[in-house]
Every structure is written in C-alpha cells, then in structure tokens.
Amino acid sequence: MSGLAEQHCEACNASAPKVTDEEKRSLHKGVQDWEILSVDGEEQLRRAFKFKNFAQALAFTNMVGELAEGENHHPAILLEYGKATISWWTHSIGGLHKNDFIMAARTDAAYH
C-alpha cells in the first residue's frame, strides 16, 4: 500500500488551495493508473475498474462508499456491468486537493 493510502483526509472548505502543478505531478506518481482530466473546467482524477460481473462491481462501489463516508469525502461513481468508474475531486474548491489523491490511493488498495 502506498504512503498516500495510509493518510487521512484533512478537513477543507471553499478557501482551501488546489494542489499546485508541482504537487499534482508528485502526488500523481502515487496513483499513476488514474487519469487527470478536466470536466466542466474542474480537474478530476478518474479510473475505471473492471470486474467479472455486476455483483462484483457493486460490492466494490459499496467498499468505496464506505471509505468515502469514513473520510467525509465523496466521489462520483458510475456503476456498470463488470465495471465501476470512480472520479475524485474536491467539489468545494472546484478541482484537485491532496485529499483526492489520498482517496484514489485508498480506492486502489480496496481493488487489490
């Protein structure tokens, strides 16, 4: 498990800073399978996870939901047959915060 996955989210609000380009590059090294993309002008981390069937994908999304509730930091989840796509970003700041990289790493750990 990466060091990121062992960290906890910090409380943040609308005045919290987004990660800098340098921080983003550094943090992304810990979650390299995640794509950084812009959706409606907001940067997000996104990764699709594959499963054998709907039930396995659903069980995984429930695990991610429990992780999210535990840290009070919630993703967008798209559940499909044999696939779950997870997107992390910090809604209150309209972009990426260190918390998003922590939760991406925790999501990866739940998948393995």
Z-matrix of the N, CA and C atoms (Angstrom, degrees):
N
C 1 1.457
C 2 1.530 1 107.68
N 3 1.320 2 115.33 1 136.21
C 4 1.466 3 118.96 2 -178.73
C 5 1.518 4 110.19 3 -72.68
N 6 1.329 5 115.98 4 160.70
C 7 1.450 6 120.50 5 176.68
C 8 1.512 7 112.78 6 -58.25
N 9 1.327 8 116.76 7 -32.88
C 10 1.466 9 120.36 8 178.12
C 11 1.524 10 111.58 9 -60.15
N 12 1.326 11 116.61 10 -42.34
C 13 1.464 12 120.79 11 -176.44
C 14 1.520 13 112.33 12 -65.67
N 15 1.317 14 116.97 13 -20.23
C 16 1.461 15 120.99 14 -179.63
C 17 1.523 16 112.45 15 -88.76
N 18 1.327 17 116.78 16 -8.67
C 19 1.460 18 120.28 17 -178.72
C 20 1.528 19 111.01 18 -86.42
N 21 1.310 20 115.03 19 163.82
C 22 1.460 21 121.52 20 176.89
C 23 1.521 22 109.30 21 -111.89
N 24 1.316 23 115.22 22 152.34
C 25 1.458 24 120.62 23 177.65
C 26 1.520 25 109.68 24 -69.94
N 27 1.310 26 115.35 25 147.14
C 28 1.456 27 120.37 26 173.86
C 29 1.525 28 107.75 27 -99.69
N 30 1.301 29 115.56 28 146.75
C 31 1.468 30 119.41 29 177.54
C 32 1.519 31 108.51 30 -63.51
N 33 1.318 32 116.16 31 134.49
C 34 1.463 33 118.49 32 176.99
C 35 1.522 34 109.48 33 -140.86
N 36 1.311 35 114.75 34 161.90
C 37 1.459 36 120.76 35 -179.33
C 38 1.522 37 108.61 36 -135.73
N 39 1.310 38 116.46 37 -172.03
C 40 1.465 39 121.81 38 -175.13
C 41 1.529 40 113.30 39 -61.17
N 42 1.335 41 118.14 40 -18.56
C 43 1.464 42 120.06 41 179.37
C 44 1.533 43 112.58 42 -94.07
N 45 1.331 44 117.30 43 -0.31
C 46 1.464 45 120.29 44 178.69
C 47 1.531 46 109.08 45 -67.63
N 48 1.319 47 116.87 46 144.03
C 49 1.473 48 118.99 47 -179.14
C 50 1.526 49 111.81 48 -78.18
N 51 1.328 50 114.88 49 145.56
C 52 1.460 51 120.17 50 170.42
C 53 1.522 52 107.01 51 -72.32
N 54 1.334 53 116.74 52 159.95
C 55 1.463 54 119.07 53 175.84
C 56 1.519 55 109.10 54 -65.38
N 57 1.317 56 115.38 55 145.72
C 58 1.466 57 120.30 56 175.33
C 59 1.529 58 108.40 57 -75.50
N 60 1.319 59 117.22 58 167.76
C 61 1.466 60 120.63 59 177.75
C 62 1.523 61 110.37 60 -58.94
N 63 1.327 62 117.18 61 -40.93
C 64 1.462 63 120.89 62 179.67
C 65 1.531 64 111.03 63 -65.43
N 66 1.341 65 117.31 64 -45.12
C 67 1.463 66 121.03 65 177.62
C 68 1.530 67 110.58 66 -61.89
N 69 1.317 68 116.23 67 -40.99
C 70 1.458 69 120.93 68 -179.99
C 71 1.527 70 110.97 69 -60.41
N 72 1.325 71 116.61 70 -46.54
C 73 1.472 72 120.63 71 178.97
C 74 1.527 73 110.68 72 -60.98
N 75 1.315 74 116.45 73 -44.06
C 76 1.464 75 120.97 74 -178.97
C 77 1.534 76 111.52 75 -65.67
N 78 1.315 77 116.79 76 -48.17
C 79 1.462 78 121.22 77 -178.65
C 80 1.527 79 111.69 78 -66.74
N 81 1.324 80 116.54 79 -34.46
C 82 1.471 81 120.34 80 -178.41
C 83 1.526 82 111.30 81 -64.26
N 84 1.324 83 117.46 82 -26.23
C 85 1.469 84 120.93 83 177.31
C 86 1.528 85 111.28 84 -60.10
N 87 1.327 86 117.21 85 -28.59
C 88 1.463 87 121.62 86 179.65
C 89 1.518 88 114.20 87 -80.97
N 90 1.334 89 116.15 88 -12.11
C 91 1.478 90 121.10 89 -179.53
C 92 1.530 91 108.90 90 -140.31
N 93 1.311 92 115.42 91 56.23
C 94 1.467 93 121.37 92 -171.66
C 95 1.518 94 114.49 93 -62.86
N 96 1.320 95 118.46 94 -22.07
C 97 1.467 96 120.50 95 -179.94
C 98 1.528 97 112.54 96 -77.75
N 99 1.313 98 116.88 97 -5.77
C 100 1.462 99 121.96 98 -179.23
C 101 1.522 100 110.01 99 -92.68
N 102 1.301 101 114.97 100 134.94
C 103 1.463 102 121.85 101 177.02
C 104 1.525 103 108.63 102 -87.56
N 105 1.307 104 116.75 103 137.17
C 106 1.464 105 120.91 104 171.75
C 107 1.523 106 106.23 105 -99.42
N 108 1.321 107 115.74 106 119.92
C 109 1.454 108 119.58 107 -178.94
C 110 1.518 109 110.55 108 -137.88
N 111 1.319 110 115.16 109 164.15
C 112 1.457 111 121.49 110 178.88
C 113 1.525 112 108.66 111 -106.39
N 114 1.324 113 115.68 112 125.88
C 115 1.460 114 122.19 113 177.75
C 116 1.524 115 107.11 114 -123.99
N 117 1.307 116 115.75 115 117.15
C 118 1.470 117 120.68 116 -177.61
C 119 1.525 118 111.78 117 52.05
N 120 1.329 119 115.90 118 39.69
C 121 1.454 120 121.09 119 176.55
C 122 1.522 121 115.17 120 80.90
N 123 1.341 122 117.92 121 3.47
C 124 1.456 123 121.62 122 179.30
C 125 1.527 124 109.66 123 -114.52
N 126 1.336 125 116.69 124 128.16
C 127 1.459 126 119.26 125 176.85
C 128 1.520 127 110.36 126 -72.70
N 129 1.333 128 114.63 127 140.56
C 130 1.458 129 122.05 128 -179.85
C 131 1.520 130 109.29 129 -139.24
N 132 1.333 131 115.23 130 157.36
C 133 1.454 132 122.35 131 168.82
C 134 1.523 133 106.86 132 -99.97
N 135 1.336 134 117.62 133 133.98
C 136 1.463 135 120.08 134 -179.38
C 137 1.519 136 110.03 135 -140.36
N 138 1.330 137 114.53 136 138.62
C 139 1.466 138 120.76 137 175.71
C 140 1.522 139 109.20 138 -147.42
N 141 1.319 140 115.92 139 139.49
C 142 1.456 141 122.38 140 174.56
C 143 1.526 142 108.85 141 -100.59
N 144 1.318 143 116.28 142 133.05
C 145 1.463 144 123.47 143 179.41
C 146 1.523 145 108.34 144 -112.88
N 147 1.328 146 117.25 145 133.81
C 148 1.467 147 121.57 146 -177.11
C 149 1.526 148 111.11 147 -103.46
N 150 1.343 149 114.08 148 145.43
C 151 1.465 150 122.28 149 -179.24
C 152 1.522 151 109.89 150 -138.68
N 153 1.320 152 116.24 151 168.07
C 154 1.467 153 120.73 152 -179.58
C 155 1.520 154 112.63 153 -74.37
N 156 1.332 155 116.68 154 -26.31
C 157 1.463 156 119.18 155 -175.82
C 158 1.532 157 110.92 156 -159.10
N 159 1.311 158 115.49 157 179.09
C 160 1.459 159 121.43 158 -178.58
C 161 1.530 160 111.24 159 -65.65
N 162 1.332 161 117.03 160 -41.05
C 163 1.469 162 120.95 161 -176.69
C 164 1.531 163 111.32 162 -60.45
N 165 1.340 164 117.47 163 -41.67
C 166 1.462 165 120.21 164 178.87
C 167 1.526 166 111.10 165 -67.57
N 168 1.317 167 116.44 166 -40.39
C 169 1.467 168 120.09 167 177.95
C 170 1.529 169 110.24 168 -63.70
N 171 1.323 170 116.56 169 -40.51
C 172 1.471 171 120.99 170 178.97
C 173 1.523 172 110.88 171 -64.95
N 174 1.327 173 117.44 172 -43.75
C 175 1.464 174 120.81 173 179.09
C 176 1.532 175 110.25 174 -60.09
N 177 1.331 176 116.00 175 -40.79
C 178 1.467 177 120.07 176 178.42
C 179 1.529 178 110.96 177 -64.09
N 180 1.323 179 117.29 178 -45.27
C 181 1.470 180 118.99 179 179.97
C 182 1.523 181 110.75 180 -62.79
N 183 1.317 182 117.66 181 -33.57
C 184 1.464 183 120.28 182 176.35
C 185 1.530 184 110.93 183 -66.42
N 186 1.351 185 116.97 184 -38.79
C 187 1.475 186 119.94 185 175.84
C 188 1.523 187 110.53 186 -62.78
N 189 1.335 188 116.54 187 -44.01
C 190 1.457 189 120.38 188 179.13
C 191 1.531 190 109.86 189 -63.05
N 192 1.322 191 116.69 190 -39.57
C 193 1.460 192 120.77 191 177.04
C 194 1.524 193 112.22 192 -60.17
N 195 1.334 194 116.65 193 -40.49
C 196 1.463 195 120.26 194 178.06
C 197 1.527 196 111.35 195 -66.85
N 198 1.333 197 116.70 196 -40.65
C 199 1.465 198 120.07 197 175.78
C 200 1.527 199 110.25 198 -60.16
N 201 1.325 200 115.99 199 -44.49
C 202 1.468 201 121.81 200 -178.57
C 203 1.523 202 110.93 201 -62.18
N 204 1.321 203 116.19 202 -45.53
C 205 1.463 204 119.89 203 179.44
C 206 1.522 205 111.08 204 -62.31
N 207 1.329 206 116.14 205 -39.08
C 208 1.463 207 120.98 206 -179.53
C 209 1.517 208 113.18 207 -62.97
N 210 1.320 209 116.88 208 -28.55
C 211 1.466 210 121.01 209 -179.44
C 212 1.527 211 112.41 210 -107.42
N 213 1.326 212 117.35 211 -2.01
C 214 1.464 213 122.99 212 -177.11
C 215 1.535 214 110.62 213 54.47
N 216 1.329 215 114.24 214 43.99
C 217 1.467 216 121.70 215 178.91
C 218 1.522 217 106.29 216 -141.39
N 219 1.308 218 117.66 217 116.96
C 220 1.462 219 121.53 218 -164.87
C 221 1.527 220 113.71 219 -118.44
N 222 1.339 221 116.41 220 135.53
C 223 1.458 222 121.66 221 -179.08
C 224 1.523 223 111.94 222 -93.50
N 225 1.311 224 114.41 223 174.01
C 226 1.462 225 121.46 224 164.11
C 227 1.523 226 105.09 225 -93.78
N 228 1.329 227 116.30 226 134.43
C 229 1.459 228 121.48 227 -178.18
C 230 1.524 229 108.69 228 -127.17
N 231 1.326 230 116.00 229 127.15
C 232 1.456 231 122.11 230 173.75
C 233 1.520 232 106.72 231 -111.63
N 234 1.319 233 116.78 232 114.82
C 235 1.461 234 123.14 233 -177.76
C 236 1.520 235 109.05 234 -103.51
N 237 1.330 236 115.83 235 126.24
C 238 1.461 237 121.94 236 178.76
C 239 1.520 238 108.33 237 -134.00
N 240 1.329 239 116.93 238 173.59
C 241 1.454 240 120.16 239 175.75
C 242 1.525 241 108.79 240 -63.52
N 243 1.322 242 116.70 241 117.12
C 244 1.449 243 121.53 242 176.57
C 245 1.517 244 115.48 243 72.72
N 246 1.311 245 117.38 244 14.52
C 247 1.464 246 119.32 245 -176.36
C 248 1.527 247 110.71 246 -156.56
N 249 1.322 248 115.12 247 141.35
C 250 1.467 249 121.72 248 172.73
C 251 1.523 250 107.13 249 -133.95
N 252 1.318 251 116.46 250 125.48
C 253 1.461 252 121.28 251 178.18
C 254 1.524 253 107.41 252 -108.27
N 255 1.327 254 115.23 253 124.78
C 256 1.466 255 121.82 254 -176.84
C 257 1.523 256 108.16 255 -113.66
N 258 1.322 257 116.20 256 134.50
C 259 1.466 258 122.30 257 176.00
C 260 1.529 259 108.69 258 -125.74
N 261 1.323 260 114.81 259 126.90
C 262 1.464 261 121.32 260 177.34
C 263 1.519 262 109.39 261 -114.18
N 264 1.311 263 116.75 262 133.98
C 265 1.455 264 124.44 263 167.94
C 266 1.518 265 106.63 264 -164.89
N 267 1.305 266 116.16 265 163.87
C 268 1.460 267 119.76 266 -177.52
C 269 1.521 268 108.14 267 -98.80
N 270 1.308 269 114.56 268 106.48
C 271 1.462 270 122.02 269 -174.79
C 272 1.525 271 111.99 270 -57.32
N 273 1.338 272 116.68 271 -41.80
C 274 1.469 273 120.33 272 -174.33
C 275 1.528 274 113.28 273 -65.23
N 276 1.348 275 117.63 274 -24.49
C 277 1.468 276 119.70 275 178.85
C 278 1.523 277 111.97 276 -109.02
N 279 1.322 278 116.84 277 -3.06
C 280 1.460 279 120.43 278 177.79
C 281 1.519 280 114.01 279 66.46
N 282 1.325 281 116.20 280 37.34
C 283 1.454 282 119.55 281 179.93
C 284 1.506 283 112.16 282 177.02
N 285 1.322 284 115.45 283 -155.27
C 286 1.456 285 121.29 284 -174.14
C 287 1.522 286 113.20 285 -95.79
N 288 1.324 287 114.06 286 136.61
C 289 1.458 288 124.82 287 175.79
C 290 1.524 289 106.37 288 -125.38
N 291 1.304 290 118.11 289 162.23
C 292 1.464 291 120.76 290 177.84
C 293 1.530 292 111.04 291 -54.46
N 294 1.321 293 117.50 292 -33.50
C 295 1.468 294 121.44 293 179.03
C 296 1.526 295 112.17 294 -54.24
N 297 1.323 296 116.98 295 -36.87
C 298 1.462 297 120.78 296 -177.79
C 299 1.530 298 110.80 297 -65.97
N 300 1.310 299 117.14 298 -38.23
C 301 1.458 300 121.42 299 178.59
C 302 1.531 301 110.43 300 -70.77
N 303 1.324 302 116.43 301 -37.49
C 304 1.472 303 120.73 302 175.36
C 305 1.524 304 109.66 303 -60.38
N 306 1.318 305 116.51 304 -47.10
C 307 1.466 306 119.49 305 -177.71
C 308 1.525 307 112.08 306 -70.76
N 309 1.313 308 118.11 307 -31.36
C 310 1.468 309 120.48 308 174.45
C 311 1.533 310 109.18 309 -63.71
N 312 1.327 311 116.87 310 -43.21
C 313 1.464 312 120.59 311 178.49
C 314 1.526 313 111.05 312 -64.31
N 315 1.307 314 117.51 313 -39.21
C 316 1.467 315 120.69 314 177.93
C 317 1.528 316 110.85 315 -67.68
N 318 1.325 317 116.31 316 -34.87
C 319 1.465 318 120.46 317 177.10
C 320 1.524 319 109.43 318 -65.20
N 321 1.335 320 116.96 319 -44.12
C 322 1.459 321 121.09 320 176.82
C 323 1.535 322 110.49 321 -58.08
N 324 1.323 323 116.95 322 -44.42
C 325 1.471 324 121.27 323 -179.56
C 326 1.527 325 110.71 324 -62.16
N 327 1.323 326 117.66 325 -37.09
C 328 1.468 327 121.04 326 178.75
C 329 1.522 328 111.72 327 -68.24
N 330 1.311 329 116.74 328 -27.55
C 331 1.465 330 122.23 329 -178.15
C 332 1.526 331 111.69 330 -77.06
N 333 1.335 332 117.09 331 -29.00
C 334 1.475 333 120.16 332 -175.06
C 335 1.489 334 112.47 333 -85.68
